[in-house]
Every structure is written in structure tokens, then in C-alpha cells.
Amino acid sequence: MTESGSQLPVSADALVIGAGVVGCSIALQLGRAGLAVAVLDRNRAVGAGSTSASSAVVRFHYSTRTGVIAAWESKFSWERWGDFLGHEDPAGLARYIRMGGLVLESPAFAMDRVTGLFADVGIPFERLTPAQLRDRFPALDTGRYYPPRALADERFWADASGEIGALWTPDGGYIHDPQLATHNLMHAAQAEGARLVLGTAIAAIETSGGRIAGVRTAAGQLISAPIVVNAAGPHSGHVNDLAGVRGEFAISTRPLRQEVHHIAPAAGRPLTGLTHVGDCDLGTYFRPEPGGGLLVGGQEPDCDPMQWLDDPDDYNPAATTAVFEAQATRLARRVRDLPVPPRPSGIAGVYDVSDDWIPVYDRTSLRGYYVAIGTSGNQFKNAPVIGQLMTTIITQCEAGRDHDTDPVSWRAPHTQLDVDLSHYSRLRQPHASSGSVMG
Ligand SMILES: Cc1cc2nc3c(=O)[nH]c(=O)nc-3n(C[C@H](O)[C@H](O)[C@H](O)COP(=O)(O)OP(=O)(O)OC[C@H]3O[C@@H](n4cnc5c(N)ncnc54)[C@H](O)[C@@H]3O)c2cc1C
């Protein structure tokens, strides 16, 4: 699938920095638009950066109409993944496990706003009373515990102060293998003519007369390209520094360490009758895993310290006892008879967090230099549309349109809904959002 460093292309129409799910989606759509694309990644495999740690949950609960449309439109591509790709990957296809999803009532979740957006966009949903929630998901404790507390806080163990209902969406679920999904995108991009170079870091960005000229690898080789896209995930800020554009961003991005834990089923007793749950009441999210276990992650409750990183390469990739105990114990309050393992099991990944937890998909003042960054732990699900959004911005800007003053819009092919892409502008005032991974 890859080309070695010695066979680097000398030029490309468009060069994508980063072969994560975002970069590969962009490569596919730029290729479909007729551009000769090269994708470069310093890792030795596609999707081996933050994408490989993704929980790959597909849900539609975003704070903005654009966020809801992007997630809903993407669902149709995940459902017909092979058709969307248009090329058969010998490695096999990533599978969309449709199981529906719950988000539990909580002051941290803008239920009325989100259901209003669902009604507007046409997403099926149902508000469940506590009794309905108990009836449909007897494995869930419907107690109200808000606000989330640290384990060391004795109020953590207080009895429930009441009962909560939930928002149920019958669509939604998860992608069984996020790295395979990324491989599928890259395979399709290559079938459309894209070139992939792995094991090659970009160390400099070359400009000429206020326009991008290409990139220089860490080994000093120059690849000329009139279009360069920063899809470097948690390294997005560093790449923007190479391009000298960081200062113009009203919305900044920062790497944040995040742990996700696995709860294996007790021998002979798979955890059944559960679904994906956003538990804003206790500050977690969880979903079933193939094999009957559960995967649990956090929703940045105020009581948990945020693990911001100065350097996205300098972090502990292993699950720690402290975070595991907090997340697993919160989960055990919500899921009855949960077999909590004695030792942490899981991984740590890195989010590329923007100020409002909404990504930046945009041009920059350096002509030909574009960004698809700040994915804030919630954009895997949107991978099918990100390439389309970025290709729309890029082709329109390259045709002479100033997206900053005359915003480009995009029509979602399945839902036929229009999206004003200035929503994702680097120059925006922060959107009113959840301020968390919920977006
Ligand atoms: C723990 C965790 C759980 C998540 N759960 C979900 C979820 O349930 N649902 C959801 O929708 N989203 C989720 N996300 C978010 C989602 O996975 C990310 O938004 C998405 O994977 C980001 O993809 P990316 O391509 O932008 O970044 P990455 O996958 O990190 O790719 C960027 C690539 O750029 C390369 N690169 C960086 N700098 C350079 C350079 N100088 N030269 C060459 N290459 C470079 C890196 O090697 C890397 O491969 C989660 C993320 C994490 C970390």
C-alpha cells in the first residue's frame, strides 16, 4: 500500500499531511475531483495516530445544526460503506454496528436544543421517561447522581437524588475497526490515483510570494505542491507553526490526553441488553464491544483534571489506575452487576481540542494552505463528509473565491440539506457548544 521514502514524488497537485481518518477522507475526495494527490505520514501505517485509539461511536447529538447534519449525513455513508468507497479493499470492510443510542438527562446535556435540531433535520428520536428507560434497559440504574464527583469526594457515594430519563435514537452505533475504516478510505483514494508515503515526517513548509510552494521532509527532500492540507491531528498546531499561520487563528487547538477502558465480561456472562450510552449525569460514555464487554470513556466532568499536553508525542500511552478507577466506578453505578476488573485495561489517546470543541475546516491567509484540524475527540463519525467539505472549500478557493468574506456552502448529497461552511471557520467566535467531547 505504501511507497518508500526513496520513491517520494517530486510534486503533486495536492499534498495531505497526515494519513489518519481525516487525511485519507480528504485524499479520496480530492482524487475524485481530479487532483493528483500525495498523502504523507510519519507513521508506518495508515490510521496509526489518534484514529487508532478512537471509540468510533456514531451518534448525532451535537450542539449546532451543522454538527447534527454532518453526523446524520455521514451515517448514510457508513451504512453503505462499500458503495461509498466504490473500490473493494482486499483488507476487508469496516462494519457499522447499528444499535441505537441513549443520552441520559443531565444539566450538562441540552436536551431541548438537541431534540429541536433532530426534529428540524429529520432524525428519528424518542424521549424516554425514567420508567420507560428502566423497562427497555433493565441493566441500567436510572438514578440521578449529578454532578459527577471525584472518587475521593465522599459525596460520590451518596444515594441517587431522583430518577432520570433519556433521549433514544434508534440509529447510531459504532464502527467496529476505526483503523480498518481509514485503510478502506486510503485504498479507495489510491484506486483514484493518490500516492501514499509512510514513515516520512514533514519538517518544513515552503512558500513563495504568499502562496504555498510545497513541503520539505525531515530528510530534506522537497515535494512541490500548490495545495497543502494540514490533517495532522494532535500535531495540527505544530504544522500550523511550520506554515507560520498560527497567529491568525481566532480558534486555537491543543492536544489533550484521554483514556478509554475495557471492561471484559465475567467468564461465561457477556454483558447483554446494553447500547451506546452518553451518561452526562455521571460524566462517562460507554458502548458494547464485540465479545460482550464494554468500552468506557470520559466526558470531561469538572471534577476530573484535564490532561493537556505541551507535546503530543510526550504522554503515557497506557491506562492508569486513577483514571480507570474513576471511570469504571462511575460505570458500575450505572450498569447493574458490572464485573469491574482489579487492574486497568485500556489505552490512552490524544484529542486535538479546539476552543469550542468544534473542528476547524478552512482555508488560511497562506494561499493554497488548508486545515482540517481541532477534531476534539468527536469527528471520527464524520469522516465520510469531511473529505467532501474540504474538497468543496479547496476547489472554490482555488477557483478564486474568498471563503472568509464570501462563505462557501455544501449540499449534503443524501439529505439534500445545505451547510454554510463558515461554521468551521478559523476566524469564528467560539460557538455555544457542550464544551466537551459531545461537541
Ligand atoms: C481516545 C479517543 C476516542 C475517540 N472516540 C471517538 C468516538 O467515539 N467517535 C468519534 O466520532 N470520534 C472519536 N474520537 C475522535 C476521532 O478519533 C478523531 O477526531 C479522528 O480520529 C482524528 O483523525 P485525524 O486524521 O485528524 O488525526 P490522526 O488520526 O491523529 O492522524 C493525523 C496523522 O498525522 C500524522 N502527522 C502528524 N504530524 C506529521 C508530520 N509533521 N509529518 C507527517 N505526518 C504527520 C500523524 O502521524 C497521524 O497519523 C476519539 C479520539 C480519541 C483519541
The ligand as a Tripos MOL2 file, in Angstrom:
@<TRIPOS>MOLECULE
LIG
   53    58     1     0     0
SMALL
NO_CHARGES

@<TRIPOS>ATOM
      1 C1         -9.4910    8.0500   22.7680 C.3       1 LIG1
      2 C2        -10.2950    8.6240   21.6410 C.ar      1 LIG1
      3 C3        -11.6340    8.2650   21.4920 C.ar      1 LIG1
      4 C4        -12.3970    8.8090   20.4580 C.ar      1 LIG1
      5 N1        -13.6880    8.3950   20.2820 N.ar      1 LIG1
      6 C5        -14.4320    8.8930   19.2400 C.ar      1 LIG1
      7 C6        -15.7530    8.4490   19.0290 C.ar      1 LIG1
      8 O1        -16.2680    7.5930   19.7450 O.2       1 LIG1
      9 N2        -16.4510    8.9690   17.9680 N.ar      1 LIG1
     10 C7        -15.9170    9.9320   17.1500 C.ar      1 LIG1
     11 O2        -16.6040   10.3840   16.2360 O.2       1 LIG1
     12 N3        -14.6460   10.3700   17.3340 N.ar      1 LIG1
     13 C8        -13.9030    9.8710   18.3520 C.ar      1 LIG1
     14 N4        -12.6200   10.2850   18.5520 N.ar      1 LIG1
     15 C9        -12.0860   11.3310   17.6700 C.3       1 LIG1
     16 C10       -11.5840   10.8050   16.3550 C.3       1 LIG1
     17 O3        -10.9880    9.5480   16.5190 O.3       1 LIG1
     18 C11       -10.6170   11.8370   15.7920 C.3       1 LIG1
     19 O4        -11.3450   13.0550   15.6370 O.3       1 LIG1
     20 C12       -10.0370   11.4180   14.4660 C.3       1 LIG1
     21 O5         -9.5590   10.0980   14.5030 O.3       1 LIG1
     22 C13        -8.8990   12.3680   14.1010 C.3       1 LIG1
     23 O6         -8.3360   11.9300   12.9030 O.3       1 LIG1
     24 P1         -7.1250   12.7170   12.2400 P.3       1 LIG1
     25 O7         -6.8910   12.0670   10.9390 O.co2     1 LIG1
     26 O8         -7.4220   14.1690   12.2780 O.co2     1 LIG1
     27 O9         -5.9220   12.5300   13.2410 O.3       1 LIG1
     28 P2         -4.8550   11.3190   13.3770 P.3       1 LIG1
     29 O10        -5.5030   10.0020   13.2810 O.co2     1 LIG1
     30 O11        -4.0600   11.5960   14.6060 O.co2     1 LIG1
     31 O12        -3.9460   11.4840   12.0990 O.3       1 LIG1
     32 C14        -3.0090   12.5330   11.9800 C.3       1 LIG1
     33 C15        -1.7790   11.9390   11.3350 C.3       1 LIG1
     34 O13        -0.8680   12.9890   11.0450 O.3       1 LIG1
     35 C16         0.4340   12.4560   11.1480 C.3       1 LIG1
     36 N5          1.3760   13.5590   11.3180 N.ar      1 LIG1
     37 C17         1.3710   14.4830   12.3140 C.ar      1 LIG1
     38 N6          2.3940   15.3490   12.1210 N.ar      1 LIG1
     39 C18         3.0300   14.9580   10.9950 C.ar      1 LIG1
     40 C19         4.1550   15.4580   10.2900 C.ar      1 LIG1
     41 N7          4.8520   16.5470   10.7030 N.pl3     1 LIG1
     42 N8          4.5600   14.7970    9.1660 N.ar      1 LIG1
     43 C20         3.8870   13.7060    8.7270 C.ar      1 LIG1
     44 N9          2.8080   13.1950    9.3670 N.ar      1 LIG1
     45 C21         2.3850   13.8270   10.4870 C.ar      1 LIG1
     46 C22         0.3490   11.5410   12.3450 C.3       1 LIG1
     47 O14         1.3740   10.5680   12.3140 O.3       1 LIG1
     48 C23        -1.0500   10.9580   12.2320 C.3       1 LIG1
     49 O15        -1.0690    9.6780   11.6370 O.3       1 LIG1
     50 C24       -11.8170    9.7400   19.5560 C.ar      1 LIG1
     51 C25       -10.4580   10.0860   19.6860 C.ar      1 LIG1
     52 C26        -9.7090    9.5220   20.7150 C.ar      1 LIG1
     53 C27        -8.2600    9.8930   20.8410 C.3       1 LIG1
@<TRIPOS>BOND
     1     1     2 1
     2     2     3 ar
     3     2    52 ar
     4     3     4 ar
     5     4     5 ar
     6     4    50 ar
     7     5     6 ar
     8     6     7 ar
     9     6    13 1
    10     7     8 2
    11     7     9 ar
    12     9    10 ar
    13    10    11 2
    14    10    12 ar
    15    12    13 ar
    16    13    14 ar
    17    14    15 1
    18    14    50 ar
    19    15    16 1
    20    16    17 1
    21    16    18 1
    22    18    19 1
    23    18    20 1
    24    20    21 1
    25    20    22 1
    26    22    23 1
    27    23    24 1
    28    24    25 2
    29    24    26 1
    30    24    27 1
    31    27    28 1
    32    28    29 2
    33    28    30 1
    34    28    31 1
    35    31    32 1
    36    32    33 1
    37    33    34 1
    38    33    48 1
    39    34    35 1
    40    35    36 1
    41    35    46 1
    42    36    37 ar
    43    36    45 ar
    44    37    38 ar
    45    38    39 ar
    46    39    40 ar
    47    39    45 ar
    48    40    41 1
    49    40    42 ar
    50    42    43 ar
    51    43    44 ar
    52    44    45 ar
    53    46    47 1
    54    46    48 1
    55    48    49 1
    56    50    51 ar
    57    51    52 ar
    58    52    53 1
@<TRIPOS>SUBSTRUCTURE
     1 LIG1         1 GROUP 0 **** ****
